[in-house]
Amino acid sequence: MLLKLLKYDVRAMWHQFALIWVGALVLGSVNRFTIPWNTQHISGLIQTIAMSSLVAMLIAMFVLVMVFVIQRFYRGLLTREGYLMHTLPVHAWELVLSKLLSGVAAACISGAVAVLTLLVMVPVKWSELFQFQVWWELSSVAFRHLDGVIQLLEFLLELLLVLVSALVFCISQVYFSITVGHLFPRRRVFMSTAAYFAIVTLILPAAARAAHRVGLFGWIDIMPGFFRLPFAALVLLIPSALFLWGAAWILEHKLNLD
């Protein structure tokens, strides 16, 4: 049933983001020809408009990610739409996990689109890129420095794991704060905001001090380099799991849609 819930949320994500993802790539392609990479003269006004439009599009995309993460959870589980969702034969943790995965996917895909947009702006001669000689030279260099290439790939994968874990950590805080705020009969948005700031300013610093006292951060320092980033990602996932469990427990035992 989780896959069906995720399919529903991914479909909603696609409907909300498809246009802005395509628009960012199109504006990146436009800036490919307006940025003076070579000696060709382009009007300064055109350059300014094209670049300003791209920057505004990228900012709007990431703002939309934040809105999507909050809106899909709040509207889908804590408003009138929640009457339908909570009648489904699924557990509360499946509803929460589906919203989490779709939010993480929206953020990751938006980040990939932003990187791809910047790459599209770089002038590339495709006729030279697909020449056999170019790839032969690149592969030769890679094989001569194979250990370095493998280490670089491992580092990038570990860094990506940490970034995704940090994203899960941030979203789980938001979900838990929203459900805590929903326990109050009035001013639920205000109470959700207050709960979030209480977590950030009180609970997390206290947890960090406790982790420092037990030497958790020291363990990271003495670990081999290969295990440091994965361990850091695991450290982030532990409180994330607690936040998600708390949100699911409130939805299952203390839910009030009135």
Summary of the structure (lengths in Angstrom):
residues: 258
radius of gyration: 23.0
end to end distance: 26.6
largest distance: 69.3
contacts: 725
relative contact order: 0.11
helix: 85%
strand: 0%
